[in-house]
């Protein structure tokens, strides 16, 4: 297969791109920046929010995996124009897919559920009337556009709602400051950290589990076995940010210096995914709880030289 991956220089894009190449598929990446971790993924540097659709390489491709997005929730509260760029980017990619009759996999987010206080969140619980932040609004709009292109033009799709993916290739703090690598870096350097929302419960997904689910989705969408579905892709268990801090401190053998503050505007306080649909449709079987994923993540940091 030949897969077009947008956002190919990001964490998920890099891991999925390398996994596709390893099994013998061809990958063309699009990103507005060069890949900081590998030169194995053929990458066209382009800002899809401002690009002309005709500038996108035509392949032909068997599917498009659309990951490109501005993704830091609170930063997009402060800079909402970046959320609008997410919508523009997806629109251009959808137009490309429509013209070339190419199925699309859209990377959505747990943020579309908002602050829902159910024990476990399955796909039908998303309430599109309420958007907690400009970022969540951009993903809600993105899903709506994807559904409309299927309805009006018959474009096959899968929507994956990701949740706090962490692990290999996620320590590019200059581009985007994620909570897990931020805490690893601060705790390792014995610097103070601030936890916004001590009671916050999130569903952390180790990157290898995420990649396995995405690859299965690509295969089944291209084969026509599964299509036009919205699927949670997570581990299926909740952990607090306090758990995250303690596991990192334990793995580094250092005592975290933590200050707790209330959650910030736009942030979701609880999300645990129902992954039954992913299990049923994609044979998805995540193997790595946070307690096992943090040691794996720290091992990669050490191997890559990011930890002294």
N, C-alpha and C positions, 0 to 999 in steps of 0.2 A: 504493500500500500504506500501511497504518498500522502502525507498529512501536512497541512498547513497549520502551524501553531503560532497564534498571536500572543504577545507577551512571553516570547520564547527565552528571554534573558532573565526572567523572574524565577523564583524558587520552584513552583510547580512546573512551569514551562521547561526549565532546564532538566529536572528529574524525569519528566515524561518524555522529552525529546531524546535524552540519552537512552532511556529504556526502549523506545521505538527503534532507535538505531541499532541497539544491541541485539534485538531480535530480527533484524534484517529489513525493517521498513525504511523508507526515505522520509526525511523531515526537511521542510523549509520553514524557517522561523521569520517572524516579523517583530521587531521591537524598536523603540525609539532610542535605545542605548545598546552598546556592545555587551556581550555576555562576559561577566567578570570571572566565570569559573571554567569555561571550556570554549575551545574553538572548533569543536566537532560538529556543532549544529550550524548548518548553512543559514546565515541570518541576513535579512534585508533590513537596514536601519530606516525606519519610517515612523512618523507620528500619524497614527491612524485617525486621530481626532480631526486633523486638518488635511489629510491626504485626499486626492481624487481617487475614486474607486478604480478608475482605469489604470492607476499606478500600481495596484496590487498585482503581484505575479500570478499568472493564470494556471500554472501547473501543467496538466490538469491534476486536481487533487481528489482523493476519495472522500475526505472529510476535512472540515475546519474545526480546530479546537481553539475556541476564543477565550483566552485568559487575560488579555490586555485590559488593565484597569488601574486607576488610582484607588488604593485600597485601605488607607489608614483612616479609620472612622473619625476620630477627633480632628485630624488635620483637615478633613473635608467639611467639618462643621465650621472651621475657621476660614476655609477657602472653598466655598460651595461651587465656584466655577469649575473646579476640578471634577466634581460629581457630574456636572453637565458634559464634560469631556468624555466621561464614561459612556453616556448615552450616544453622543456623536460617533464615538469609536465603534460601538456596536452597530449603529445604523449603517455605517459604511461597510462593515463586514457582512451584514445581512444582505445589503444590496449586491455585494460581490457574490454571495452564495446564491441569491435568487437568479442573477444573470447566468451563473455557471452551473446551476442545478446541483449544488454541492451541499450535502447535509452538514449541519452545524451542531457542535456541542458548546453550550454556553456556561461559563463559570459564574454561577450566582453565589449567594451567601446565606448563611444562617440569619444575617441581619434582616432579611425580608420578613421574618416572623415578628420582629419588634420585641418588646419586653413581655413575653408571654410566660405566665407562672404555672405552666403545666409541668408535671414530673418529666414527661418525655414528649417531644414535639414531632409529630408526623406531618407529612407534606400538606395535608388539607387544613392545617391550623394557621397557615399564613393569612394575615388579614391585610389586604392591600389598601384598606381605607386609611390605615395609620402607618406613617413612615417615621421611625424614630430619629432619622438623621438624613442629610443629603446623600450620604453614601448608600444607605438602605433604599432611599428613593430612586437612586440610579439603578440599583439592581432590580427593584420592582418594575421600573420602566423598561429595563432590559428584558425581563421575562415577558412582559406584556407585548413588546415588539416581536420577540421570538414566536410567541403563540399566534400573533396576528399574521406573521409571514407563513406559518403553517396553514392557518385558516384560509388565507386569501390566495396563496401561491403554491400550497402543497409542499412547502419546504420541510423535509424531515429534520427532527431535532431531538436532542436530549438536553435537559437543564440539570446541572449538578449544583446542589447547595452545599458548599464547602463550609467547614468549621475549624478555625484555628489550626491550620496546617503548620507543622513545625518539623525541624530536622535538617538534613543535609541541604546546603546551598541557601540558607536563610539568614546569613549574618552580614548582609550588605546594608549596614546601618546608614551609610551615606545616602542611599536611595530611599529606604523606608525603614523606620524604626519599629520592629515588631516586639511584642512583649517578651517572648521566650528568649531570643538572642540578646535583647536589652538586659534582661535580668541576669543571664549568664555572664555577660561582659561586666556588668556592675558588681555582681557578687564576686567574680573572680578577681577583680581589681580592688576589692574591699571598699568600694564606693557605696554611698547610701542609695537606696532605691525607694520609690514611692509606689504603693499599691493603691490604685483608685478603685475602691469597692471591695472591702474585705470579704463580704458575703457573696461576691459574684461567683456564679457557677457556670463553667463553660465546658464544651466538649472538644478536647484537644485531639487532633488527628495526626498520627505520625506519617511522614511523607511517603513511606513505602506502601502503607495501606491506601493512601490517596491515589498513588500511581497505579496500583493494582486495579482499583475501581475504575479509574479513567480508561485504562487500556481495555478492560472488559467492555466498557461502554462504547469505545471506538469500534471495537471488533463487531459487537452486536448491532450497532447502528448501521455500519457499512454493509453487513450481511443481510440487513432487513429483519433480523430476529427480534430486536427491540427498538422502538422509536416513539417519538412524541410523548415522552414521559418526563416528569420532574422528580428528581431523586435526591434524598439526603445522602451525603457521602461524608461520614464522620466515624468516630469510634463507637459511639453509643453509650458513653458513660460520662458523668459530670465530675469535674474537679474544680476546687476553688483556686484562686490566685495564691492563697496561702499555701496550698498543697504544692503548687508550682515552685514557689520560692523555697520551700523546705526540701523538695526533691533536688533542686539545683544546688542548694547549700550542702546537702548530704553528698552529692556526687563530686563536688569540688572540695569537700572537707573544709568548708569555711562557714563562719557564722554570718548570715545575712544581716545587714544593717537596714531595717525596714521601718518606714513610716506609713501609716494608713490614713487615707483621705477618702471622702465620699466619691462615688463614681461621677464622671464628667458628663456633660450634656451630650445626648445622642447615644450613650453606651448602653448596651443590653446587660441586664443583671443576671439572667438565667437562660441557658439553652442547653438542652440535652436532646440529641437526635434519636428519633425512631428510625432505625436502619433496616427495618423489615423488608421494605420495598427493594432496597439495594441487594439484600440477600436473595430475594426471590427472583429478581429480573437479571441480576448480574453475577450471581453466585459469589457475592461479596462477603468476605469473611475476615475482618480486620484482626490482626494478630498482636498489636502493640498498644497496651494501655500506657498512660502517661508515666507510670512507675517504671516501665521498661524502656519507653521511648527517650526519656531524659538521659539515662546512661548511654544509649546509642548516639544521641545528639552530641553529648560531651566527648565521646570517643571520636566522632567526626571532627569536632573542633580541634582536638589534639592532633589528629592525623594531618589536618590542613594547616597546622601551625598557628591557628587563631588563639590558642591558649598557651600561655607561657609555661 
